[in-house]
Amino acid sequence: MSSHGGSGGSILRQPRAVWAVAFACVIAFMGIGLVDPILASISQDLRATPAQTELLFTSYLLVTGVAMFFTSWVSSRIGAKRTLMIGLALIVVFALLAALSSNVWAIIGFRAGWGLGNALFISTALSTIVGAASGGTGTAIVLYEAALGIGIAVGPLLGGSLGTISWKGPFFGVTVLMAIAFVLIAVLLARNPNEVREPLSVAAPFRALGKPTLAVLAIAALFYNLGFFTLLAWTPYPLFVHGFGAMSTGYTFFGWGVAVAITSVWVAPLLTRRLARTTVLAIVLPLLGLDLLAASFLTSSPVALVASVVVGGLLLGINNTVLTECVMEATDLPRSVASSAYSGVRFLGGAIAPPLTAALAGEDHLSAAPFWFGAAAFFVSTVVILLGRRVLRRVDRAEESPVEEAENIALGGEAIA
């Protein structure tokens, strides 16, 4: 998806182990939009309230966020392959249990287990591809970007198409695909005898948040994710009122996924070559707030809601990449530590937003209140960036190599996984 090159060799000429991990990445990133098209179906079939079904996001994101604080500690001790396989195994088990359940609270619990597996997997996948790919680091990251983009875009379509059969369909689909990925990685990915393990302290990510630059970015990301998941998790409900089924909702969020992929890979790097990173954030964050404000006044129009989702995707793609670039340049800490600290706080925002927006709306699926809340969260994130601009001077001064730029695009994708 990116033009960043490696050090020779075709991107398609990769060891089978690399393709196995890339395939698993596609499936993992499908999970971002997989549940969106079936939220209304779950609510109907299991007689669950919107607030209960929104907890499918919360349990998943809360556990993912907490686990992110510890994934670097785990992988530094047991190695990349074991971490990947444990993560995949957990996703297979809990996705299957969710598919076999007929109680919304059980599914909420199993989604939490799924989140733990996802945290272990996505935190390790990029470094594994980089270590195993031929053609250099840049080529490896392009493969990861491609897997990210395909997964984000295809996830809602898979959820929508299987959801037309039953809300259980997407869960069974993930179970089968992740089981295949588990077998492929077990067979094709050899344990690297030259892998250097430098055990990290379990407290390292928490100490990292004491750095003022990283703390400001983490707070901004907390509010940013409150707005992000308002758009992602609440919009299916007003669309359902307008007659959108699983498939049409899937197409809507397919457009969202394509938009995220395009701007994260091509538009964000273009902007940061011309503007300071904090300037880009100060422009894009309030535009996201305006996008949700527009949606709040146009909930009676399905066309306007679809447009707000796609426009939101375009802006979210830029913001994900630029925020991640900032985090990676914020301190002299190892990138895995900075990413763990930042991701842990960020995912907490994603966990809070879905049930809170449902509570604000009550039984009114066309309520404007969730969108007002999401818009306010984006505006607060903007204020945090503006007030912290003096602290953030370091991230504006830093220059990136093409490989570092591509790596940050890939890590930005993890922000929505």
C-alpha positions in Angstrom: 0.0 0.0 0.0 2.9 2.3 0.6 5.7 3.2 -1.7 8.4 2.7 0.9 10.9 0.3 -0.4 13.3 -2.1 1.2 16.8 -3.0 0.4 16.2 -4.9 -2.8 14.1 -7.8 -3.8 10.4 -8.1 -4.8 7.8 -7.6 -2.1 6.1 -10.7 -3.3 9.1 -12.9 -2.9 8.8 -13.6 0.8 9.2 -16.7 3.0 6.1 -18.7 3.6 6.3 -17.7 7.3 5.9 -14.0 6.4 2.7 -14.8 4.4 1.4 -16.8 7.3 1.8 -13.9 9.8 0.5 -11.4 7.2 -2.6 -13.6 6.7 -3.2 -13.7 10.5 -2.8 -9.9 10.6 -5.5 -9.4 8.0 -7.9 -11.5 10.1 -6.9 -9.7 13.3 -7.6 -6.3 11.7 -10.9 -7.6 10.4 -12.0 -7.6 14.0 -12.1 -3.8 14.0 -15.3 -3.6 12.0 -16.6 -7.1 12.3 -19.1 -6.5 15.0 -20.5 -3.3 13.7 -23.0 -4.8 11.1 -24.4 -7.3 13.7 -25.0 -5.0 16.7 -28.6 -4.5 15.9 -29.2 -8.2 15.1 -27.7 -9.2 18.5 -29.8 -6.6 20.2 -33.0 -8.0 18.5 -32.3 -11.7 18.8 -31.0 -11.7 22.3 -33.4 -9.0 23.5 -30.4 -7.0 24.7 -30.5 -3.2 25.1 -28.1 -1.0 23.0 -26.1 -0.4 26.2 -25.6 -4.1 26.7 -24.5 -4.7 23.1 -22.1 -1.8 23.2 -20.3 -3.6 26.0 -19.2 -6.0 23.2 -16.8 -3.2 22.3 -16.1 -2.2 25.9 -15.0 -5.6 27.3 -12.8 -6.2 24.2 -11.2 -2.8 24.3 -10.8 -2.6 28.1 -8.9 -5.9 28.3 -6.9 -5.0 25.2 -5.9 -1.7 26.8 -4.9 -3.2 30.1 -3.1 -6.0 28.4 -1.1 -3.6 26.2 0.7 -2.4 29.3 2.2 -5.9 29.7 2.6 -7.3 26.2 6.2 -6.0 25.8 7.1 -7.6 29.2 5.6 -10.9 28.0 7.2 -11.0 24.6 10.6 -10.0 25.9 10.5 -13.2 28.0 8.9 -15.9 26.0 9.7 -14.7 22.5 7.7 -13.6 19.5 6.5 -16.9 18.2 5.1 -18.1 21.5 3.4 -14.7 22.1 1.8 -14.8 18.6 0.5 -18.4 19.1 -0.9 -17.7 22.5 -2.6 -14.6 21.2 -4.1 -16.6 18.2 -5.2 -19.5 20.4 -7.0 -17.2 22.8 -8.8 -15.5 19.9 -9.9 -18.9 18.4 -11.2 -20.2 21.8 -13.1 -17.0 22.8 -14.5 -16.3 19.3 -15.8 -19.9 19.2 -17.3 -19.6 22.7 -19.0 -16.3 21.7 -20.5 -18.0 18.6 -21.9 -20.9 20.7 -23.4 -18.5 23.2 -27.0 -17.4 23.4 -26.6 -14.9 26.2 -25.4 -11.4 25.7 -23.5 -11.3 29.0 -21.6 -14.4 28.1 -20.7 -12.9 24.7 -19.5 -9.8 26.5 -17.2 -11.9 28.7 -15.9 -13.9 25.8 -15.1 -10.7 23.9 -12.9 -9.8 26.8 -10.9 -12.9 26.3 -10.7 -12.2 22.6 -9.3 -8.7 23.5 -6.5 -10.3 25.5 -5.5 -12.5 22.6 -5.7 -9.6 20.2 -3.4 -7.5 22.4 -0.7 -10.3 22.5 -1.0 -10.8 18.7 -1.0 -7.3 17.3 1.8 -6.1 19.6 4.1 -8.8 18.3 3.1 -9.2 14.6 4.9 -6.2 13.2 8.3 -7.0 14.7 7.9 -10.7 13.6 7.3 -9.7 10.0 10.2 -7.3 10.1 12.5 -10.1 11.4 11.4 -12.7 8.9 10.8 -10.8 5.7 13.3 -10.6 2.8 13.9 -7.2 1.1 14.6 -5.1 4.2 12.6 -3.5 6.9 10.8 -1.1 4.5 9.4 -4.0 2.5 8.3 -5.8 5.6 6.4 -2.8 6.8 4.7 -2.4 3.4 3.4 -5.9 3.8 2.1 -5.1 7.3 0.4 -1.9 6.0 -1.2 -4.0 3.2 -2.6 -6.5 5.7 -3.8 -3.6 7.9 -5.7 -2.0 5.0 -7.2 -5.2 3.7 -8.4 -6.2 7.2 -9.9 -2.8 8.1 -11.8 -2.7 4.8 -12.9 -6.3 4.5 -13.9 -6.8 8.2 -17.3 -5.0 7.9 -18.1 -6.8 4.7 -17.4 -10.2 6.3 -19.4 -9.2 9.3 -22.3 -8.0 7.1 -22.3 -11.0 4.7 -22.1 -13.7 7.4 -24.4 -11.6 9.6 -27.2 -11.9 7.0 -27.3 -15.6 7.9 -27.0 -15.2 11.6 -25.3 -12.9 14.1 -23.3 -15.9 15.0 -21.8 -16.1 11.5 -19.0 -13.6 11.9 -17.8 -15.2 15.2 -17.7 -18.6 13.5 -15.9 -17.1 10.5 -13.2 -15.6 12.7 -12.8 -18.8 14.6 -12.1 -20.8 11.4 -9.8 -18.2 9.9 -7.8 -17.7 13.1 -7.5 -21.5 13.5 -6.0 -21.7 10.0 -3.6 -18.8 10.9 -2.6 -20.6 14.1 -1.7 -23.8 12.2 0.2 -21.9 9.5 2.3 -20.0 12.0 2.9 -23.1 14.1 4.2 -25.0 11.0 5.8 -22.2 8.9 7.3 -19.8 11.4 10.5 -21.1 12.8 11.7 -19.9 16.2 14.5 -17.5 15.6 17.7 -18.8 17.3 19.2 -15.3 17.0 16.3 -13.6 18.6 17.7 -11.2 21.2 15.5 -11.0 24.3 16.1 -8.1 26.7 13.6 -8.6 29.5 11.7 -5.4 30.2 10.5 -4.3 33.6 6.7 -4.8 34.1 6.6 -1.2 35.4 8.4 0.3 32.4 5.2 1.4 30.5 3.8 3.0 33.7 7.0 4.9 34.4 6.9 6.1 30.8 3.7 7.9 31.4 5.6 10.1 33.8 7.3 11.7 30.8 5.4 15.0 30.1 5.4 14.6 26.3 4.1 11.1 26.4 1.5 12.0 29.1 0.1 14.9 27.0 -0.2 12.6 24.0 -1.8 9.8 26.0 -4.4 12.2 27.5 -5.2 13.6 24.0 -5.5 10.0 22.7 -7.9 9.1 25.5 -10.3 11.8 24.4 -9.7 11.1 20.8 -10.7 7.5 21.2 -13.9 8.6 23.1 -14.9 10.4 19.9 -13.5 7.6 17.6 -15.6 4.9 19.1 -18.7 7.1 19.3 -18.6 7.2 15.5 -17.7 3.5 15.1 -19.9 1.9 17.8 -23.0 4.1 17.9 -23.7 4.9 14.2 -25.0 1.4 13.4 -28.1 2.1 15.6 -29.5 5.1 13.7 -28.7 3.3 10.4 -30.7 0.3 11.6 -33.7 2.7 12.2 -33.4 3.7 8.6 -33.7 0.1 7.5 -30.0 -0.8 7.1 -29.5 -4.5 7.6 -26.2 -6.3 8.3 -25.1 -6.1 4.7 -25.8 -2.5 4.0 -24.2 -1.5 7.3 -21.2 -3.7 6.3 -20.9 -1.7 3.0 -21.0 1.6 4.9 -18.1 0.6 7.2 -16.3 -0.9 4.2 -16.2 2.6 2.9 -15.0 3.8 6.3 -12.2 1.2 6.3 -11.0 2.1 2.8 -11.0 5.8 3.8 -8.9 5.1 6.9 -6.4 3.0 4.9 -6.0 5.6 2.1 -5.4 8.6 4.3 -3.2 6.8 6.9 -0.9 5.5 4.2 -0.8 8.4 1.7 -2.3 11.6 3.0 -0.8 11.7 6.5 2.8 11.5 5.4 2.1 14.1 2.7 0.8 16.5 5.4 3.6 15.9 7.9 6.2 16.7 5.2 4.7 20.2 4.9 3.3 20.9 8.4 4.4 20.4 12.0 2.7 17.3 13.5 1.0 19.2 16.2 -0.4 21.6 13.5 -1.9 18.6 11.6 -3.5 17.3 14.8 -4.8 20.8 15.7 -6.5 20.9 12.2 -7.8 17.4 12.0 -9.2 16.9 15.5 -11.7 19.8 15.3 -12.7 18.7 11.8 -13.6 15.4 13.4 -15.7 17.2 16.0 -17.5 19.2 13.2 -18.1 15.9 11.4 -19.9 14.5 14.4 -21.8 17.7 15.0 -23.1 17.6 11.5 -24.2 14.0 12.1 -26.0 15.1 15.2 -28.2 17.5 13.2 -28.8 15.0 10.4 -29.7 11.7 12.1 -33.0 11.7 10.1 -31.0 11.4 6.9 -29.4 8.0 6.2 -27.3 9.5 3.4 -25.9 12.1 5.7 -25.0 9.5 8.3 -23.2 7.3 5.7 -21.3 10.4 4.5 -20.3 11.3 8.1 -18.9 7.8 8.6 -16.8 7.9 5.4 -15.6 11.5 6.0 -14.8 10.5 9.6 -12.7 7.6 8.2 -10.7 10.0 6.0 -9.9 12.2 9.0 -9.3 9.3 11.4 -6.7 7.7 9.1 -4.7 11.0 9.2 -5.0 11.4 12.9 -4.1 7.8 13.8 -0.8 7.9 11.9 0.2 11.4 13.1 -0.6 10.7 16.7 1.5 7.5 16.5 4.4 9.3 14.9 4.3 11.8 17.8 4.3 9.0 20.4 7.3 7.2 18.7 9.3 10.5 18.7 8.1 11.7 22.2 10.9 10.1 24.3 14.1 8.2 24.1 12.4 5.1 25.5 12.3 1.9 23.5 9.5 2.1 21.0 7.8 -1.0 22.5 7.6 0.6 25.9 6.3 3.9 24.6 3.7 2.1 22.4 2.6 -0.1 25.3 2.0 2.9 27.6 0.3 5.0 25.0 -1.9 2.1 23.7 -3.0 1.2 27.2 -4.4 4.6 27.9 -5.8 5.1 24.4 -7.8 1.8 24.5 -9.4 2.9 27.8 -11.1 5.7 26.0 -12.4 3.2 23.4 -13.7 1.1 26.2 -15.6 3.9 27.9 -17.3 5.4 24.8 -19.7 2.7 23.6 -21.8 2.1 26.8 -21.7 5.8 27.7 -23.1 6.9 24.3 -25.8 4.2 24.6 -26.7 5.5 28.0 -26.9 9.0 26.7 -29.3 8.0 24.0 -31.5 5.7 26.1 -34.1 4.1 23.9 -33.9 6.8 21.2 -31.8 5.3 18.4 -32.0 8.7 16.5 -30.8 10.7 19.5 -28.2 13.4 18.8 -26.7 13.2 22.3 -24.1 10.5 21.4 -22.8 12.6 18.5 -22.6 15.7 20.7 -20.6 13.7 23.2 -18.2 12.4 20.5 -17.8 15.9 19.1 -17.0 17.3 22.5 -14.4 14.6 23.1 -12.6 15.6 19.8 -12.7 19.3 20.8 -11.2 18.4 24.3 -8.5 16.4 22.6 -7.7 19.5 20.4 -7.4 21.7 23.5 -5.0 19.2 25.1 -2.8 19.3 22.1 -2.9 23.1 21.9 -2.2 23.6 25.6 0.6 21.0 25.5 2.3 22.4 22.4 5.3 23.7 24.3 5.9 20.2 25.8 5.4 18.7 22.3 8.2 20.7 20.6 10.3 17.6 20.4 7.8 15.7 18.2 7.6 18.7 15.7 11.4 18.9 15.4 12.0 15.1 14.8 12.8 14.0 11.3 11.9 10.5 10.1 13.5 8.2 7.6 11.2 6.6 5.1 11.3 3.3 7.1 10.4 5.0 10.3 7.6 6.8 8.6 6.2 3.5 7.3 6.6 1.9 10.7 4.6 4.6 12.3 1.8 4.2 9.7 1.7 0.5 10.6 1.7 1.2 14.3 -1.0 3.8 13.8 -3.2 1.1 12.4 -2.8 -0.8 15.6 -4.6 2.1 17.3 -7.9 0.8 15.9 -7.3 -2.9 16.1 
